[in-house]
């Protein structure tokens, strides 16, 4: 799944749909494909506490990998915890994008590159 912009303006009383859960799970899977979260919720599905806990564990793993220290959203599924999850995935994306860019830059670091007239060292 492609990255989808997180929604961070949830308020009490709003319906949390299958599409919203698919976006959140899809974003986590985008950041860490090994998370393997379910991304095919339908309107007939009921989000279980076990599924929510699995998602939180996937966030813990990503936070450890990315070196981000933050509180994991709570066990209760409400507008505050959904906002926290969405904000955390947005912050993790910035860090993951940076790590991926750095990994690509390291491929070229120190290698002589031809700039048209001169050989130069990569950054």
N, CA and C atoms as an extended XYZ file, in Angstrom:
369
Properties=species:S:1:pos:R:3:atomname:S:1:resname:S:1:resid:I:1 pbc="F F F"
N         0.846       -1.179        0.000 N   UNK     1
C         0.000        0.000        0.000 CA  UNK     1
C         0.893        1.244        0.000 C   UNK     1
N         0.434        2.275       -0.630 N   UNK     2
C         1.134        3.553       -0.641 CA  UNK     2
C         0.839        4.325        0.638 C   UNK     2
N         1.720        5.249        0.963 N   UNK     3
C         1.531        6.117        2.120 CA  UNK     3
C         0.310        6.999        1.890 C   UNK     3
N        -0.523        7.119        2.921 N   UNK     4
C        -1.677        8.013        2.879 CA  UNK     4
C        -1.544        9.003        4.023 C   UNK     4
N        -1.825       10.256        3.756 N   UNK     5
C        -1.689       11.305        4.759 CA  UNK     5
C        -2.551       10.981        5.980 C   UNK     5
N        -1.933       10.950        7.167 N   UNK     6
C        -2.694       10.677        8.389 CA  UNK     6
C        -3.691       11.806        8.688 C   UNK     6
N        -4.760       11.434        9.315 N   UNK     7
C        -5.750       12.407        9.763 CA  UNK     7
C        -5.531       12.606       11.260 C   UNK     7
N        -5.327       13.835       11.691 N   UNK     8
C        -4.994       14.092       13.097 CA  UNK     8
C        -5.990       15.017       13.782 C   UNK     8
N        -7.188       15.115       13.245 N   UNK     9
C        -8.175       16.028       13.830 CA  UNK     9
C        -9.445       15.306       14.295 C   UNK     9
N        -9.274       14.102       14.795 N   UNK    10
C       -10.408       13.321       15.283 CA  UNK    10
C       -11.014       13.992       16.508 C   UNK    10
N       -12.334       13.962       16.600 N   UNK    11
C       -13.036       14.472       17.774 CA  UNK    11
C       -13.975       13.396       18.293 C   UNK    11
N       -14.360       13.529       19.547 N   UNK    12
C       -15.275       12.557       20.146 CA  UNK    12
C       -16.578       12.525       19.360 C   UNK    12
N       -17.117       11.336       19.216 N   UNK    13
C       -18.399       11.163       18.550 CA  UNK    13
C       -18.291       10.849       17.067 C   UNK    13
N       -17.100       10.979       16.495 N   UNK    14
C       -16.949       10.659       15.075 CA  UNK    14
C       -16.833        9.153       14.890 C   UNK    14
N       -17.349        8.666       13.782 N   UNK    15
C       -17.260        7.246       13.473 CA  UNK    15
C       -15.892        6.911       12.908 C   UNK    15
N       -15.302        5.883       13.446 N   UNK    16
C       -14.025        5.360       12.976 CA  UNK    16
C       -14.349        4.218       12.034 C   UNK    16
N       -14.044        4.383       10.742 N   UNK    17
C       -14.464        3.416        9.734 CA  UNK    17
C       -13.362        2.420        9.394 C   UNK    17
N       -13.763        1.406        8.645 N   UNK    18
C       -12.802        0.413        8.172 CA  UNK    18
C       -11.743        1.074        7.292 C   UNK    18
N       -12.147        2.047        6.486 N   UNK    19
C       -11.193        2.742        5.614 CA  UNK    19
C       -10.127        3.460        6.445 C   UNK    19
N       -10.530        4.015        7.576 N   UNK    20
C        -9.577        4.702        8.451 CA  UNK    20
C        -8.575        3.709        9.029 C   UNK    20
N        -9.063        2.573        9.483 N   UNK    21
C        -8.171        1.559       10.048 CA  UNK    21
C        -7.244        1.001        8.970 C   UNK    21
N        -7.772        0.822        7.756 N   UNK    22
C        -6.933        0.344        6.655 CA  UNK    22
C        -5.821        1.344        6.352 C   UNK    22
N        -6.140        2.642        6.425 N   UNK    23
C        -5.122        3.661        6.178 CA  UNK    23
C        -4.035        3.605        7.250 C   UNK    23
N        -4.437        3.532        8.511 N   UNK    24
C        -3.470        3.497        9.612 CA  UNK    24
C        -2.597        2.248        9.511 C   UNK    24
N        -3.214        1.095        9.341 N   UNK    25
C        -2.456       -0.154        9.228 CA  UNK    25
C        -1.578       -0.132        7.980 C   UNK    25
N        -2.101        0.396        6.890 N   UNK    26
C        -1.326        0.496        5.656 CA  UNK    26
C        -0.113        1.391        5.815 C   UNK    26
N        -0.280        2.496        6.529 N   UNK    27
C         0.851        3.397        6.764 CA  UNK    27
C         1.926        2.730        7.607 C   UNK    27
N         1.505        1.984        8.618 N   UNK    28
C         2.481        1.277        9.451 CA  UNK    28
C         3.199        0.215        8.623 C   UNK    28
N         2.455       -0.515        7.792 N   UNK    29
C         3.074       -1.512        6.917 CA  UNK    29
C         4.005       -0.848        5.895 C   UNK    29
N         3.656        0.343        5.437 N   UNK    30
C         4.517        1.086        4.506 CA  UNK    30
C         5.858        1.408        5.183 C   UNK    30
N         5.771        1.820        6.448 N   UNK    31
C         6.985        2.171        7.182 CA  UNK    31
C         7.819        0.944        7.532 C   UNK    31
N         7.146       -0.163        7.838 N   UNK    32
C         7.841       -1.405        8.170 CA  UNK    32
C         7.064       -2.566        7.565 C   UNK    32
N         7.415       -2.970        6.352 N   UNK    33
C         6.681       -4.046        5.680 CA  UNK    33
C         6.622       -5.349        6.477 C   UNK    33
N         7.556       -5.549        7.402 N   UNK    34
C         7.546       -6.765        8.208 CA  UNK    34
C         6.450       -6.743        9.280 C   UNK    34
N         5.816       -5.588        9.486 N   UNK    35
C         4.755       -5.493       10.502 CA  UNK    35
C         3.596       -6.423       10.153 C   UNK    35
N         3.264       -6.523        8.875 N   UNK    36
C         2.238       -7.457        8.424 CA  UNK    36
C         0.856       -7.220        9.000 C   UNK    36
N         0.500       -5.957        9.243 N   UNK    37
C        -0.823       -5.665        9.788 CA  UNK    37
C        -1.912       -5.865        8.742 C   UNK    37
N        -3.070       -6.253        9.200 N   UNK    38
C        -4.234       -6.431        8.334 CA  UNK    38
C        -4.594       -5.084        7.710 C   UNK    38
N        -4.802       -5.055        6.387 N   UNK    39
C        -5.162       -3.833        5.671 CA  UNK    39
C        -6.462       -3.974        4.902 C   UNK    39
N        -7.218       -5.017        5.186 N   UNK    40
C        -8.433       -5.246        4.412 CA  UNK    40
C        -9.684       -5.297        5.291 C   UNK    40
N        -9.743       -4.370        6.235 N   UNK    41
C       -10.945       -4.279        7.070 CA  UNK    41
C       -12.135       -3.898        6.207 C   UNK    41
N       -13.278       -4.461        6.538 N   UNK    42
C       -14.531       -4.085        5.877 CA  UNK    42
C       -15.463       -3.503        6.928 C   UNK    42
N       -16.544       -2.942        6.474 N   UNK    43
C       -17.513       -2.357        7.401 CA  UNK    43
C       -18.136       -3.418        8.305 C   UNK    43
N       -18.032       -4.682        7.925 N   UNK    44
C       -18.571       -5.774        8.747 CA  UNK    44
C       -17.605       -6.219        9.841 C   UNK    44
N       -16.348       -5.779        9.748 N   UNK    45
C       -15.349       -6.159       10.751 CA  UNK    45
C       -15.523       -5.341       12.023 C   UNK    45
N       -15.112       -5.947       13.098 N   UNK    46
C       -15.061       -5.263       14.378 CA  UNK    46
C       -13.601       -5.238       14.800 C   UNK    46
N       -13.080       -4.044       15.051 N   UNK    47
C       -11.701       -3.911       15.494 CA  UNK    47
C       -11.591       -4.473       16.909 C   UNK    47
N       -10.767       -5.491       17.059 N   UNK    48
C       -10.629       -6.130       18.366 CA  UNK    48
C        -9.479       -5.501       19.148 C   UNK    48
N        -9.498       -5.716       20.428 N   UNK    49
C        -8.411       -5.228       21.275 CA  UNK    49
C        -7.094       -5.884       20.876 C   UNK    49
N        -7.141       -7.145       20.498 N   UNK    50
C        -5.932       -7.843       20.069 CA  UNK    50
C        -5.339       -7.183       18.820 C   UNK    50
N        -6.179       -6.799       17.870 N   UNK    51
C        -5.691       -6.130       16.660 CA  UNK    51
C        -5.089       -4.770       17.001 C   UNK    51
N        -5.738       -4.048       17.904 N   UNK    52
C        -5.219       -2.744       18.345 CA  UNK    52
C        -3.865       -2.921       19.041 C   UNK    52
N        -3.757       -3.939       19.893 N   UNK    53
C        -2.499       -4.215       20.592 CA  UNK    53
C        -1.393       -4.593       19.612 C   UNK    53
N        -1.729       -5.365       18.573 N   UNK    54
C        -0.756       -5.739       17.552 CA  UNK    54
C        -0.250       -4.502       16.823 C   UNK    54
N        -1.144       -3.571       16.537 N   UNK    55
C        -0.757       -2.330       15.890 CA  UNK    55
C         0.174       -1.522       16.799 C   UNK    55
N        -0.136       -1.477       18.074 N   UNK    56
C         0.709       -0.748       19.020 CA  UNK    56
C         2.100       -1.385       19.117 C   UNK    56
N         2.161       -2.694       19.081 N   UNK    57
C         3.458       -3.378       19.112 CA  UNK    57
C         4.269       -3.042       17.856 C   UNK    57
N         3.602       -2.981       16.707 N   UNK    58
C         4.290       -2.598       15.464 CA  UNK    58
C         4.834       -1.175       15.582 C   UNK    58
N         4.095       -0.288       16.240 N   UNK    59
C         4.579        1.081       16.460 CA  UNK    59
C         5.791        1.080       17.393 C   UNK    59
N         5.765        0.249       18.434 N   UNK    60
C         6.912        0.144       19.350 CA  UNK    60
C         8.178       -0.269       18.595 C   UNK    60
N         8.034       -1.255       17.728 N   UNK    61
C         9.175       -1.725       16.946 CA  UNK    61
C         9.711       -0.595       16.075 C   UNK    61
N         8.824        0.108       15.384 N   UNK    62
C         9.249        1.218       14.535 CA  UNK    62
C         9.932        2.316       15.341 C   UNK    62
N         9.393        2.614       16.513 N   UNK    63
C         9.995        3.648       17.358 CA  UNK    63
C        11.403        3.237       17.781 C   UNK    63
N        11.594        1.974       18.102 N   UNK    64
C        12.911        1.486       18.491 CA  UNK    64
C        13.878        1.590       17.318 C   UNK    64
N        13.451        1.147       16.157 N   UNK    65
C        14.291        1.208       14.960 CA  UNK    65
C        14.681        2.650       14.647 C   UNK    65
N        13.717        3.566       14.798 N   UNK    66
C        13.933        4.966       14.423 CA  UNK    66
C        14.532        5.808       15.539 C   UNK    66
N        14.644        5.256       16.737 N   UNK    67
C        15.194        6.015       17.852 CA  UNK    67
C        14.284        7.125       18.327 C   UNK    67
N        12.993        6.891       18.238 N   UNK    68
C        12.023        7.885       18.693 CA  UNK    68
C        11.510        7.458       20.060 C   UNK    68
N        11.554        8.389       20.984 N   UNK    69
C        11.058        8.125       22.329 CA  UNK    69
C         9.743        8.883       22.502 C   UNK    69
N         8.671        8.142       22.600 N   UNK    70
C         7.346        8.738       22.798 CA  UNK    70
C         6.467        7.692       23.463 C   UNK    70
N         5.371        8.158       24.002 N   UNK    71
C         4.435        7.219       24.606 CA  UNK    71
C         3.602        6.560       23.525 C   UNK    71
N         3.388        5.274       23.702 N   UNK    72
C         2.494        4.554       22.803 CA  UNK    72
C         1.068        4.939       23.196 C   UNK    72
N         0.214        5.198       22.202 N   UNK    73
C        -1.177        5.534       22.520 CA  UNK    73
C        -1.819        4.467       23.404 C   UNK    73
N        -2.801        4.865       24.156 N   UNK    74
C        -3.425        3.990       25.143 CA  UNK    74
C        -4.186        2.811       24.571 C   UNK    74
N        -4.647        1.975       25.486 N   UNK    75
C        -5.378        0.767       25.109 CA  UNK    75
C        -6.814        1.052       24.687 C   UNK    75
N        -7.362        2.160       25.141 N   UNK    76
C        -8.738        2.505       24.813 CA  UNK    76
C        -8.754        3.143       23.429 C   UNK    76
N        -9.644        2.676       22.571 N   UNK    77
C        -9.730        3.206       21.214 CA  UNK    77
C       -10.739        4.360       21.223 C   UNK    77
N       -10.195        5.584       21.192 N   UNK    78
C       -11.050        6.771       21.157 CA  UNK    78
C       -10.366        7.831       20.297 C   UNK    78
N       -10.976        8.998       20.196 N   UNK    79
C       -10.428       10.029       19.313 CA  UNK    79
C        -9.020       10.441       19.722 C   UNK    79
N        -8.738       10.502       21.013 N   UNK    80
C        -7.413       10.908       21.479 CA  UNK    80
C        -6.340        9.886       21.083 C   UNK    80
N        -6.631        8.603       21.264 N   UNK    81
C        -5.631        7.593       20.915 CA  UNK    81
C        -5.475        7.463       19.405 C   UNK    81
N        -6.560        7.630       18.667 N   UNK    82
C        -6.459        7.575       17.205 CA  UNK    82
C        -5.617        8.755       16.710 C   UNK    82
N        -5.851        9.950       17.253 N   UNK    83
C        -5.030       11.110       16.896 CA  UNK    83
C        -3.562       10.856       17.223 C   UNK    83
N        -3.316       10.271       18.378 N   UNK    84
C        -1.937        9.995       18.792 CA  UNK    84
C        -1.266        9.006       17.836 C   UNK    84
N        -1.986        7.981       17.420 N   UNK    85
C        -1.444        7.006       16.468 CA  UNK    85
C        -1.139        7.694       15.140 C   UNK    85
N        -2.066        8.514       14.669 N   UNK    86
C        -1.876        9.210       13.394 CA  UNK    86
C        -0.677       10.165       13.468 C   UNK    86
N        -0.550       10.883       14.571 N   UNK    87
C         0.575       11.808       14.731 CA  UNK    87
C         1.898       11.041       14.816 C   UNK    87
N         1.880        9.928       15.513 N   UNK    88
C         3.081        9.114       15.642 CA  UNK    88
C         3.503        8.540       14.292 C   UNK    88
N         2.546        8.054       13.494 N   UNK    89
C         2.920        7.524       12.183 CA  UNK    89
C         3.492        8.631       11.294 C   UNK    89
N         2.966        9.844       11.397 N   UNK    90
C         3.504       10.970       10.612 CA  UNK    90
C         4.944       11.264       11.033 C   UNK    90
N         5.208       11.259       12.335 N   UNK    91
C         6.565       11.504       12.830 CA  UNK    91
C         7.505       10.373       12.414 C   UNK    91
N         7.025        9.157       12.465 N   UNK    92
C         7.840        8.018       12.062 CA  UNK    92
C         8.164        8.067       10.571 C   UNK    92
N         7.227        8.529        9.760 N   UNK    93
C         7.484        8.619        8.321 CA  UNK    93
C         8.637        9.574        8.046 C   UNK    93
N         8.668       10.697        8.740 N   UNK    94
C         9.769       11.649        8.558 CA  UNK    94
C        11.096       10.965        8.869 C   UNK    94
N        11.139       10.225        9.971 N   UNK    95
C        12.367        9.557       10.377 CA  UNK    95
C        12.725        8.432        9.409 C   UNK    95
N        11.749        7.631        9.003 N   UNK    96
C        12.017        6.520        8.082 CA  UNK    96
C        12.498        7.063        6.737 C   UNK    96
N        11.866        8.127        6.237 N   UNK    97
C        12.316        8.733        4.977 CA  UNK    97
C        13.759        9.207        5.088 C   UNK    97
N        14.099        9.776        6.233 N   UNK    98
C        15.462       10.249        6.457 CA  UNK    98
C        16.446        9.079        6.492 C   UNK    98
N        16.079        8.016        7.171 N   UNK    99
C        16.940        6.824        7.252 CA  UNK    99
C        17.124        6.220        5.864 C   UNK    99
N        16.043        6.139        5.094 N   UNK   100
C        16.140        5.586        3.736 CA  UNK   100
C        17.016        6.467        2.850 C   UNK   100
N        16.865        7.784        2.958 N   UNK   101
C        17.684        8.704        2.165 CA  UNK   101
C        19.154        8.580        2.551 C   UNK   101
N        19.403        8.462        3.859 N   UNK   102
C        20.785        8.308        4.325 CA  UNK   102
C        21.383        7.008        3.811 C   UNK   102
N        20.604        5.956        3.804 N   UNK   103
C        21.099        4.676        3.303 CA  UNK   103
C        21.473        4.787        1.831 C   UNK   103
N        20.665        5.507        1.060 N   UNK   104
C        20.985        5.706       -0.363 CA  UNK   104
C        22.235        6.562       -0.512 C   UNK   104
N        22.380        7.587        0.317 N   UNK   105
C        23.558        8.452        0.239 CA  UNK   105
C        24.817        7.679        0.586 C   UNK   105
N        24.722        6.753        1.518 N   UNK   106
C        25.896        5.976        1.913 CA  UNK   106
C        26.410        5.090        0.785 C   UNK   106
N        25.539        4.757       -0.142 N   UNK   107
C        25.973        3.950       -1.273 CA  UNK   107
C        27.046        4.703       -2.058 C   UNK   107
N        26.906        6.017       -2.133 N   UNK   108
C        27.808        6.833       -2.933 CA  UNK   108
C        28.907        7.500       -2.116 C   UNK   108
N        28.828        7.460       -0.808 N   UNK   109
C        29.789        8.173        0.028 CA  UNK   109
C        31.207        7.670       -0.206 C   UNK   109
N        32.088        8.622       -0.488 N   UNK   110
C        33.490        8.288       -0.627 CA  UNK   110
C        33.886        7.750       -1.983 C   UNK   110
N        32.937        7.415       -2.832 N   UNK   111
C        33.272        6.904       -4.152 CA  UNK   111
C        33.565        8.063       -5.097 C   UNK   111
N        34.597        7.941       -5.906 N   UNK   112
C        34.854        8.992       -6.883 CA  UNK   112
C        33.711        9.069       -7.896 C   UNK   112
N        33.216       10.246       -8.129 N   UNK   113
C        32.143       10.473       -9.088 CA  UNK   113
C        32.651       11.394      -10.184 C   UNK   113
N        32.270       11.126      -11.404 N   UNK   114
C        32.679       11.968      -12.512 CA  UNK   114
C        31.660       13.086      -12.683 C   UNK   114
N        32.121       14.327      -12.630 N   UNK   115
C        31.205       15.462      -12.704 CA  UNK   115
C        31.240       16.142      -14.064 C   UNK   115
N        31.777       15.508      -15.028 N   UNK   116
C        31.816       16.093      -16.356 CA  UNK   116
C        33.216       16.495      -16.759 C   UNK   116
N        33.951       17.122      -15.838 N   UNK   117
C        35.327       17.507      -16.124 CA  UNK   117
C        36.294       16.939      -15.106 C   UNK   117
N        35.809       16.725      -13.905 N   UNK   118
C        36.688       16.272      -12.826 CA  UNK   118
C        36.038       15.111      -12.088 C   UNK   118
N        36.897       14.337      -11.454 N   UNK   119
C        36.394       13.337      -10.530 CA  UNK   119
C        36.286       14.006       -9.155 C   UNK   119
N        35.174       13.769       -8.485 N   UNK   120
C        34.988       14.363       -7.156 CA  UNK   120
C        34.579       13.256       -6.201 C   UNK   120
N        34.778       13.483       -4.937 N   UNK   121
C        34.355       12.521       -3.915 CA  UNK   121
C        32.879       12.747       -3.589 C   UNK   121
N        32.134       11.664       -3.410 N   UNK   122
C        30.735       11.756       -2.995 CA  UNK   122
C        30.640       12.273       -1.581 C   UNK   122
N        29.469       12.783       -1.241 N   UNK   123
C        29.269       13.358        0.089 CA  UNK   123
C        28.775       12.287        1.021 C   UNK   123
